[in-house]
């Protein structure tokens, strides 16, 4: 007698199937072809199934920052949070490198369709209050900066949350530039360069004495 998979597992598989169909449409045909009808046809699901899992196309795109990125990080987990200790710069740059690698894996067409000014999911201060993966990135960065501040490694007159938001803004700016340049710039190298410039203003002499803080190559 066959044993059915738990409903939650089936639901997750269907959500991923729908998302993968949307990502394929964007990569192969562009955002103009991203209609619910085309998504359902590509995923071989009914519109009722689509709306059971997602409220709208915009809700579907949120999967990019939620389960999609979460699964990517789990599959490519480098253990950086445990490995770097109080090195806040290595923590922030390492965590966002994983995010940028995810962007690269999704492709310029998909990411360009997501990075739109009207997409409020990109507002870090709104996202911070939601239980999604970007919240994890912001929270992990904030906790790492706070830990470094307690050891005198990061300036204490700025809050850890504000520093984390600043870093998120740096990364988003780099992704926007990458999209504007149609992927012609080295996204990771550019982001690492910009993060180093930012951290140069927040690390203390104690940090510089304890950790290597060499400037990365310019993209």
Secondary structure in CASP SS format (residue, H / E / C, confidence):
PFRMAT SS
TARGET T0000
AUTHOR 0000-0000-0000
METHOD secondary structure of the structure
MODEL  1
X C 1.00
X C 1.00
X C 1.00
X C 1.00
X C 1.00
X C 1.00
X H 1.00
X H 1.00
X H 1.00
X H 1.00
X H 1.00
X H 1.00
X H 1.00
X H 1.00
X H 1.00
X H 1.00
X H 1.00
X H 1.00
X H 1.00
X H 1.00
X H 1.00
X H 1.00
X H 1.00
X H 1.00
X H 1.00
X H 1.00
X H 1.00
X H 1.00
X H 1.00
X C 1.00
X H 1.00
X H 1.00
X H 1.00
X C 1.00
X C 1.00
X H 1.00
X H 1.00
X H 1.00
X H 1.00
X H 1.00
X H 1.00
X H 1.00
X H 1.00
X C 1.00
X C 1.00
X C 1.00
X H 1.00
X H 1.00
X H 1.00
X H 1.00
X H 1.00
X H 1.00
X H 1.00
X C 1.00
X C 1.00
X C 1.00
X H 1.00
X H 1.00
X H 1.00
X H 1.00
X H 1.00
X H 1.00
X C 1.00
X H 1.00
X H 1.00
X H 1.00
X H 1.00
X H 1.00
X H 1.00
X H 1.00
X H 1.00
X H 1.00
X H 1.00
X H 1.00
X H 1.00
X C 1.00
X C 1.00
X C 1.00
X C 1.00
X H 1.00
X H 1.00
X H 1.00
X H 1.00
X C 1.00
X C 1.00
X C 1.00
X C 1.00
X H 1.00
X H 1.00
X H 1.00
X H 1.00
X H 1.00
X H 1.00
X H 1.00
X H 1.00
X H 1.00
X H 1.00
X H 1.00
X H 1.00
X H 1.00
X H 1.00
X H 1.00
X H 1.00
X H 1.00
X H 1.00
X H 1.00
X C 1.00
X H 1.00
X H 1.00
X H 1.00
X H 1.00
X H 1.00
X H 1.00
X H 1.00
X C 1.00
X C 1.00
X C 1.00
X C 1.00
X C 1.00
X H 1.00
X H 1.00
X H 1.00
X C 1.00
X H 1.00
X H 1.00
X H 1.00
X H 1.00
X C 1.00
X C 1.00
X C 1.00
X C 1.00
X C 1.00
X H 1.00
X H 1.00
X H 1.00
X H 1.00
X H 1.00
X H 1.00
X H 1.00
X H 1.00
X H 1.00
X H 1.00
X H 1.00
X H 1.00
X H 1.00
X H 1.00
X H 1.00
X H 1.00
X H 1.00
X H 1.00
X C 1.00
X C 1.00
X C 1.00
X E 1.00
X C 1.00
X C 1.00
X C 1.00
X C 1.00
X C 1.00
X H 1.00
X H 1.00
X H 1.00
X H 1.00
X H 1.00
X H 1.00
X H 1.00
X H 1.00
X H 1.00
X H 1.00
X H 1.00
X H 1.00
X H 1.00
X H 1.00
X H 1.00
X H 1.00
X H 1.00
X H 1.00
X H 1.00
X H 1.00
X H 1.00
X C 1.00
X C 1.00
X C 1.00
X C 1.00
X C 1.00
X C 1.00
X H 1.00
X H 1.00
X H 1.00
X H 1.00
X H 1.00
X H 1.00
X H 1.00
X H 1.00
X H 1.00
X H 1.00
X H 1.00
X H 1.00
X H 1.00
X C 1.00
X C 1.00
X C 1.00
X E 1.00
X C 1.00
X H 1.00
X H 1.00
X H 1.00
X H 1.00
X H 1.00
X H 1.00
X C 1.00
X C 1.00
X C 1.00
X C 1.00
X C 1.00
X C 1.00
X C 1.00
X C 1.00
X C 1.00
END
